């Protein structure tokens, strides 16, 4: 595990086969099952998938003083659903403070992967169709990129994709809406989630890293 420099996260201001979700939705015409899910995302859409990592959290006060503590982080997939053209999964990670949370709903299509805060039960094909390419976390065929969305005159959010260790790819989200915060998740087609990091910056800066993440 490597610690990560907050500068690497503070962007704004600062070969597995796809397995079907265990409980596809049914209709009068029979099962509705998304097809063509990219293999890079497939391990994230399995009910009960679980990954546990050694972690390290550093808290700094902005005056050069910092305290680093080891810990453990477990991320899991609690529920999955299949729509006509998308797959959905609830991601939750314990061991990360709420201000750093990467919890949310993962939405995969043949085009890519999104991370949204809309409850899984409220996601529909119509809502998936409204997801903007500019808010996509990572493309189905990933490549290094960075994109910033302007939220208001002084507020923005940034999405970044970079290569991780081995065959993994990492995607970042960062925003200065309110306090500066952001997170990174690194995924591998054969292993699923392989690491990540998160930060929050208010009166103090808290940085947590776990598993395999790119050097800061």
N, C-alpha and C positions, 0 to 999 in steps of 0.2 A: 504494500500500500504506500502511496506517496501523498504527502500533503500538497495542497494546491494554493497558489498565490491568488489573493483576492482580485488582483488586476486581471488575471486570466478569466475570471467570471464576471467582473463588473464591466459589462460591455456598454451599457447605456450611459452611465455616469461614471460613472465610475470607470451452412449447407443442410440445415435441417428441413424436413418436409413439413408442409403446413398441416396441422391437425385441426379438425373441426371443433368448435366449442362443444362442451358436453351437453348443452341443452339448447339446441337451435329452436327459434320461434317457429310455430306452425300456423298455417292458415287453412282456409277451406280448400285451397289447391294443393295442400301438402306442405312439407318442410320448406322453410325459407332459409337457404344457406348461402352465405357470401362465398364467392369463388375468386381464385386468383390472389389470395393474400400473399404478399411478398415473404419469402422464407426468412429474411432478416427479422421480421416481426413475429413470426409464428410462435416462438416459445413464450411470448408475453400474453398469448390468448388461450391459455390452458387453465381451467379452473383448478385452484389449489397450488399453482406454481409458487415456489417460495425460494428466496435466496437470502443467505445470512453472511455478513461481512464483518471483519475487523474494521473499526472506524477510529478516526482521530478528530477531535474538535478543539479548535484554538479560538480563544476569546481575547481580543485586543482592545485597549482603551484609547487608541489614537495617539498616545504619547510614547509609544515604543514599548509599553509593557504588555505582555501577553501570557496567557496560561493555557497549556495544552494538556488535554486528558484523553486517554484511550477509551474506547467503548465498543458497542456492537450495534449493528443496524440490520434489521430484517425487513425485506420488501416482499410483498405477496400479492397474488391475484385472487380476489375474493369471489368475483362473479364475472361471467362472460355472457355475451349475447350476440346473435348473428342477425343482421338485417339483410335486405335484398342485395345491397351493394357495399356493405361495410361490416366490420367486426368490432365489438366493443368489449372492453375489459376494465374493471376497477382496480387501480393500483393504490396500495397503501404501504407506507414505510414507517416502522416504529424505531425509536431511537434518535429521531431528528425533531428538534423543537418546532412548534407550529409555524413560527415565522419563516422557517426554511423549508417547509413541507413541499414535497413534489407529488403529494397525493392528488389523484384526479382520475378522470376517465380517459383511457387510451382509445383512439379511434383509428382503425387501419382500413385503407382501401387499396385498390390496385395502384393508386398513385403515390401514397405515402402514409405517414403516421402523424396524427394530431394528438395533443394533450389538452383536454378541456375540463372546465369546472362544472359543467352541466351534469346533474345526476344521471346515472346510467338509465334509470327508468324513464327519463324524459327525452332521451335521444331517439330520434326517428330518422327515416331516410330523408325526410324533408330538411331536418336540421343538419344532417351530414352534408347534404347538397349545398348548404349555405356556408360551410367551412371555407375560409379564404385560403388560397395558395400562400398568401403572405404570412399566415399564421401556422403553416405546416411545420412540424418539428423536424422531420427528416424525410427525404424522398425515398421511394421504394428502391431506386438505384442511387445510393447516396453519393454525394460529392461535397467537397469542402465549400462552404458558403457562409455568408453572414447577411442578415437582412434586418433593418430597423423600421418599425412602424411608429409614426407620430400619433400619440394619443391626445395631446393638447399642446399648448404653446411650450410648456416646459417639461412635459412628460412623454416618455417613449418606452418602447419595449423592443428587445433585440433577440433574434433567433440565430443561433450559430451551429454549424455542423463541422466536426473535425474527426480525423482518424484517431482511433484509440489503439490500445495494445493488440498485437496480433491481427485478427480479422475483425475486430470490433470497430464500431462507429459510435461517436458520442454526440449528443445534441444538448445544447444549452438554451435556457430561457433566462433573461434578465430584464428587470424593469426598475424605474425610479418613481413609479406611481406610489406615493406615500414614502416609506423608507425604501432605500435601495435593497433589493433582494434578488435572488436567482438560484437556479439549480442546474445540474448536469446529470444526465443518465447515459451510461455506456452499455450497448447491447451487442450481442454476438448471435449469429444464426444457429450455432450449435449449442450455446450455453444459456441463452437468454440474457438476463441482466448480469453484467460483470463488474459494475462499479458505478460510482457517481460522486457528486459533491453538491454542496449547497452553501449559500452565504446569506447573511442579513447584516445590514449596516445602519445603525441608528446612533445612539450615544456611544455604543460599543459595536465592534465588528466581530461577528461569529462566523467561522468557517469550519465546515465539516466535510471530510472526505472519507470514502469507503471503497474497498475493492480496488480495481485497476482503473486509474484515471490518467489522462495525459499530464505530463509535468507542467507546472505553472510557470 
